[in-house]
């Protein structure tokens, strides 16, 4: 499960395995091993990955499928705009 989640997050950011490895200061082989569910990251690395992708560790582990967007620092007006965009996207037919 972790492998599928990290692959989806990486692809959504338009990163290849080498680029993600560089961002997290690990090898491309490590990213490949995670994505193929051969190994799991350490707790410290799991936290680093969660910060990089702005997701909760529970999401990475498949324990919580809710998505969050970090909005700390936005004004009330900016928050209203973000909420409107989310609502507009959610209403679009697939």
C-alpha positions in Angstrom: 0.0 0.0 0.0 2.8 2.5 0.9 4.4 1.9 -2.5 1.3 2.8 -4.4 0.7 5.9 -2.3 4.2 7.2 -2.7 4.2 6.5 -6.5 0.9 8.4 -6.9 2.2 11.4 -4.9 5.4 11.4 -6.9 3.7 11.3 -10.2 1.2 14.0 -9.1 4.2 16.2 -8.5 5.6 15.4 -11.9 8.7 13.9 -10.3 10.7 10.9 -11.5 12.3 8.6 -9.0 15.7 10.3 -9.4 14.2 13.7 -8.6 12.4 12.5 -5.6 15.5 10.7 -4.3 17.4 13.9 -4.6 14.7 15.8 -2.7 14.7 13.3 0.1 18.5 12.7 0.0 18.2 9.0 -0.7 19.1 6.8 -3.7 16.9 6.2 -6.7 17.0 2.5 -5.7 15.5 3.4 -2.3 12.6 5.1 -4.0 12.2 2.1 -6.3 12.2 -0.3 -3.3 9.6 1.8 -1.5 7.3 1.9 -4.6 7.7 -1.9 -5.1 6.9 -2.5 -1.4 10.3 -4.2 -0.9 11.2 -2.0 2.1 9.6 0.7 4.2 11.2 3.9 5.2 12.4 4.6 8.7 10.2 6.6 11.0 12.4 9.6 10.6 12.2 9.3 6.8 8.4 8.7 6.9 8.1 12.1 8.7 10.4 13.7 6.1 8.3 12.3 3.2 5.1 13.5 4.9 6.5 17.0 5.2 7.7 17.0 1.6 4.3 15.9 0.2 2.3 17.8 2.8 0.4 14.8 3.9 -0.1 13.0 7.2 2.0 9.9 8.0 -1.3 8.0 8.5 -2.1 8.8 4.9 1.2 7.5 3.7 0.6 4.3 5.7 -2.9 3.8 4.3 -4.5 4.4 7.7 -6.4 7.5 6.7 -7.4 8.3 3.1 -8.5 11.9 3.8 -6.5 14.6 1.9 -5.5 17.9 3.4 -4.2 21.2 2.1 -2.0 23.3 4.3 -3.5 26.8 4.4 -1.7 28.2 7.4 -0.8 31.9 6.7 -3.6 32.6 4.2 -5.9 35.4 4.8 -9.7 34.9 5.2 -10.2 36.1 1.7 -7.5 33.8 0.3 -9.1 30.9 2.2 -12.5 31.7 0.7 -10.9 31.7 -2.8 -9.3 28.3 -2.2 -12.6 26.9 -0.8 -14.4 28.1 -3.9 -11.9 26.5 -6.2 -12.2 23.2 -4.4 -16.0 23.4 -4.6 -15.9 24.2 -8.4 -13.5 21.3 -9.1 -15.6 18.9 -7.0 -18.7 19.8 -9.1 -17.0 19.2 -12.5 -18.2 16.1 -14.2 -15.5 13.4 -14.5 
